[in-house]
Amino acid sequence: MLLLLSLLSGVVCTVLAQPPNILVIVADDLGYNDVSWHNDAVIMPHIAQLAAEGVTLEQHYSQPLCSPTRGALLTGRYPIHNGLNNGAIQPLTPYGLDTSEITLPEELRRANY
């Protein structure tokens, strides 16, 4: 993921004066057929327009709980590799994502976002 962001930021920044917006939507329990571009019975015109005008990522893995999913999204690493594979982190739990992990927001900042 970090390599991809690095490559994209170089290409995009040389073509555009300002980098494009990035919108990431993470939805719990959303299946392949639960979006309008895969199922005509689902009506979601605004999300469908965003998807049509942008990049839709459909080959990915999601975890069954929030903390592992968010950790994987933020780091680009499987939860087993970022220490968040044991389930949801409860309030007041004295651990979380290791502060030495490089995260997506840090890489976006480096790419002038």
Secondary structure, 3 states (H helix, E strand, C coil): CHHHHHHHHHHHHHHCCCCCCCCCCCCCCCCHHHCCCCCCCCCCHHHHHHHHHCCCCCCCCCCCCHHHHHHHHHHCCCHHHHCCCCCCCCCCCCCCCCCCCCCHHHHHHHCCC
